[in-house]
Amino acid sequence: MGAEAKCVAVVDGVRAEGKALLETEELVFRSAALKAKVLFRDVRAIAVEGDALVLDRAAGPARFLLGAAVATKWADKIRSPRGILDKLGVKPKMRVAIVGDLSDASDVSDVSGTFVEQLRARDVVLAPLPAKTVDLIFFAVATEKELASLTKLTASLAPAGAIWIVRRKGKDAPVPEAASRAAAKKAGLVDVKVAKFSETHTAEKLVIPVAARSAK
């Protein structure tokens, strides 16, 4: 989600003024006097009371005085989180290509069905490569060597399209973030976003720089 706001929080009996950050699976609050993290899976009830967003937990309610409008908006987002396709910018009628094996990353936690099944249900056009003007390319990489294909894949990308590198996350992952970024730069791409793909995999969004799009 990535929304943030300055507010007063009351968590575990401590009241402090600081910054709240609304993430996909948690709400994080940081200040000099209080650092707290509320996992949505631990929340039993969500309510808006006046200016406060109230998240009820077994340990007691956590209150965030965000203002009525923001509190209501955040409560709605927590109740109805966006699915993986929405987070990855997949829209109906888009031309989408899949490169590599996504089966190892298919434990998508917030939606049902495999990733390919979800794409078909979204009514996209699954385009085989090589092809021209593909809107989105999902590139599953298991080794650093596979990143060398980025330059070739870029040739099939629509000027305003994107390549999502899907790779295993963690300190011991076979494809580190630094290698992914270096390969993107070599292919003339820039990374603009990171999203959770599944419990085990992350996705990095790469696009053609705006100044270079007219040349395609």
N, C-alpha and C positions, 0 to 999 in steps of 0.2 A: 504494500500500500504506500508506505513511504511518507505519510502526512506527519507534520510536526506542529506543535503549538506550545507557547509559553502558558503556564497555568500553575495553580496551587494544587498540590496533591496531599491526600491523607491516606497513608498506607501503614498498616500495623501500628497505629497509634501515633505515628510521626507526621507532622504537618510541615510542608516545605514548599517554597516557590522555586520552580525550575522549568525544564523543558520536557514535554511528553512526545514520544515518537510512536506512531501507529504503524506496526509492521504486519506482515501477513499472518503470523501466528502468535504475536505477542504485542503488548503495550509496554514500552520502556520509559521510565522516568528517571531523569538525572538532575541532581542539584548538589551543592556542597554538603547539604545536611542529609540528603536522602537519595539513595539509588535503589530503584525497584524495578522488577520485571514481572508482569502478570501474563502468564501463558493462557491463551484462550481455551485450551483443552481443560484447564483447571477451573474455568468460570462456570458457576452453576446458574447464574441469572444475570441479565443485563438490563439496566434501567437508566432513565434520565430523570433526575430529580432537580427541578429548577435549572441551575447552571451546571450541575454536576453529572458526569458520566459515572455510574456506579457499577462496578464489576464485583459480583458476590462470589467469594471463594470460601473453601473450608476454613481457611485461616482468618476469615473475616472480610468485610467489604473494603474494596480499594476505591477511593473517590478522587475524581479528577475534575476540578472546577474550570471547565473549558469555555463556558458560556453556552447558553441553551442551543444555539444554532449548530455550533461545532460538536457539542455533546451528542445531539441527535444524529448528525451526519456520521460520526464515528461509531455510534451504536448500530446504525444501519449497516455500516461496512463490516463490523464484527459479526453481526447476525447473518449477513449474506455476502461472504467473501467471494471475490472474483475467481473463476475457474482458471485452469492452466492455459487454455486457449486465449482467454481474454488478456491474461498477463503477457502472453507472447505476441499479441497483436494479430491473431488469426481472424480474418473476416470472411464471410461467405463470398464465393466466386473468385477468391484469390487463387493464383497459380502457386502451388506449393510443391517443393521437391524434398525428398529425404535421401540423405547420403550416409552410408554406414549403417551399423546395426544398433537400433534403438531398443531392442528387446531387453538389454541389460539395464536400461534406464526406465523401464516401463512401469515401475511401481509408483505411478502418479497417485498421490495421496488424496487429492481433493476432488477427484472426479472418477467416474466409473468407465470401464472399458480401456482397451489399449490406446496408445496415442494415435495410431493410424485410424482406429475406429472412431475416435473423437473427431479427427479431421474430416472423415467422410460424413459424419453426422452434421458437421458445420457447413457442408455443401461447398467444399473447396475443389479445385481442379488439381489432382495429383499429376504433376508434370515429370516425365522421365528426363534425365539429363543425358547428353547435352541438349539444352533448349535455350531459347531466347526469352527475355523479359519474364523471368520467374520472380514473383513477389517475395517469397520467403523460402529460404533453404535451411533445413535442419541438418546439421553436419555432426554426426556422432563420431567422436574421436576416442580411440583407446590407447594410442601411442603418439609421441611427439612427431614421429616420421609422417604420420597421416596429415599433419597440418600443412605439409607442402602442397596439398591439393587446393588450398584456399585461392591461389591466383587463378587457377583454371575454373573454379566455381564462380568467381567474380564475373567472368565473361558471360555467364548465363543470367546474371542478376539484373533486374530492372533498375533504372537509375535511382529510384527512391525505395528500392527493396532492401532486404536485410538478410544476413546470414546469422543464424544462431548456432554457435558452437556448443554442443552438449557434451560435457565431460564429467567424469567422476570427481567429486569434491573431497576435500580433506588434505591434511599435510602430506600424506603418503600417496596421493593420487599420481598415476603414471604421467598425466599431462598437467604440469603446473600452470598457474595463471600467467606467470612471466613468459613461458613458452608460447602460450596462446596469444598474448598481446604482441609479442615479437613477430609471430607469423602474420598476424593481422596487419601490422605496420608494413611488412615486406610486400603484402598483397595490395597495398594502397588503401586499406580499410581503417576505420577508427571504431573503437569500442565505445558504446554509448549507454549500455544498460546491462545489469546482471539480474537474473531471475532464478528462483528456485524451480527446477524442473521436476524433481522428485526428492525422496528422502536421501537418496545416494548421489544424485547428479545435479549439477548447476548448468545454467545456460547463459552464454554471453552474446549479446547482440552486437553485430558488426555491420557498419553501413559505409557506403561510398561517401567521401567528403562532399559537401554541397558544391564546392568550387570545381570538383572534378566530374560532376554528373553530366554536364553538357557535352563532355567528350565521348560519352557512351553512345 
